[in-house]
């Protein structure tokens, strides 16, 4: 878990950082190392009460460990503790953030997007929908039933009407239902989910864009989870078509703290049209006077934000450029292949039935049973037994009719059914499929008697 080389690199980076402040009079803040040691040991003991998110046998939620270079850069920057709201609080880190935004924009074919980092995908989506509401005041937001729940909550916070669009058996937004809502004339924004967090499904963006153009609606791409997969080479053609359409949307959200190898929290919102910045315009009596250059706080709803997030992201993008056939792309491909292999292994199992073939690196699967209630009970028991064997999964509650598309003989004695869900987002997961399947098969055999 702990690599001593990381601590050595951090110490070297801190020594270089200190050289930039050598002209100042010597000053060492008071610090009680003995008292701090006692507290930190208590903290370390409390932190043991966590799942092993960094380990390949954690195959549950979308929790990916940050790359060491991101950890080290983030920690090093904390000795300065920059604030990327105004340039006088984060001069260097603000410059690094702007460079990061340029690179992220280029990943989607945008040379000069308006954008900035955020605390996470929720805040990034809030800003995107806030701007959308000013472009189409009073109009409705629609998103897939499998879109992240944050969209309905954000719409409520912003006072914007919201409707959920039904999904088909692939977990994607139903296009006929989408058009029916657009025909009503009160929809201003369509949220296309590029990798929903439950099923990993990618909405059919190219068709959504055509419908939005026909009915004069804005398209926002929530690519918080799947935003980096455009770099990958192992996408299926129909999924690739959605990524190829991303340059045509109005705004994009991506979370570098998912596949971008960053610590929490590091989200990002990008707008294709820089003119959207006019909606942010405001005055501050005390924060924007250190430079005539644009301050990030002038194009952000958030005020204080950790500059450390920008420092870590910049360092990571220097080490792993956002390019196809690069190291980051190879790791993304590894996750895609792991999910495909895992799905196939589950298909051949006597105990499990996977649902839709994965588009990204999320696999959802049911435990075989005669009816929905029994399948749900078995899934919960497998979940607990697997954890006892240090294999950590996730569960998802799905409409039973969606599950029946893959298990037609299943008796629907409940409206919903609990299934298991695994996110194979670590590069190492592909080489751990055998181990994971061995534990899963053993747990299912015990549960099934």
HELIX and SHEET records of a PDB file:
HELIX    1   1 UNK A    4  UNK A   19  1                                  16    
HELIX    2   2 UNK A   33  UNK A   47  1                                  15    
HELIX    3   3 UNK A   68  UNK A   77  1                                  10    
HELIX    4   4 UNK A   91  UNK A  107  1                                  17    
HELIX    5   5 UNK A  121  UNK A  135  1                                  15    
HELIX    6   6 UNK A  150  UNK A  158  1                                   9    
HELIX    7   7 UNK A  175  UNK A  183  1                                   9    
HELIX    8   8 UNK A  205  UNK A  214  1                                  10    
HELIX    9   9 UNK A  229  UNK A  231  5                                   3    
HELIX   10  10 UNK A  237  UNK A  244  1                                   8    
HELIX   11  11 UNK A  246  UNK A  248  5                                   3    
HELIX   12  12 UNK A  274  UNK A  280  5                                   7    
HELIX   13  13 UNK A  296  UNK A  299  5                                   4    
HELIX   14  14 UNK A  307  UNK A  319  1                                  13    
HELIX   15  15 UNK A  327  UNK A  347  1                                  21    
HELIX   16  16 UNK A  372  UNK A  388  1                                  17    
HELIX   17  17 UNK A  400  UNK A  404  1                                   5    
HELIX   18  18 UNK A  427  UNK A  432  5                                   6    
HELIX   19  19 UNK A  433  UNK A  448  1                                  16    
SHEET    1   A 7 UNK A 114  UNK A 118  0                                        
SHEET    2   A 7 UNK A 267  UNK A 271 -1                                        
SHEET    3   A 7 UNK A 251  UNK A 254 -1                                        
SHEET    4   A 7 UNK A 218  UNK A 223  1                                        
SHEET    5   A 7 UNK A 187  UNK A 193  1                                        
SHEET    6   A 7 UNK A 140  UNK A 144  1                                        
SHEET    7   A 7 UNK A 162  UNK A 165  1                                        
SHEET    1   B 4 UNK A 352  UNK A 354  0                                        
SHEET    2   B 4 UNK A 362  UNK A 367 -1                                        
SHEET    3   B 4 UNK A 416  UNK A 423 -1                                        
SHEET    4   B 4 UNK A 394  UNK A 399 -1                                        
END                                                                             
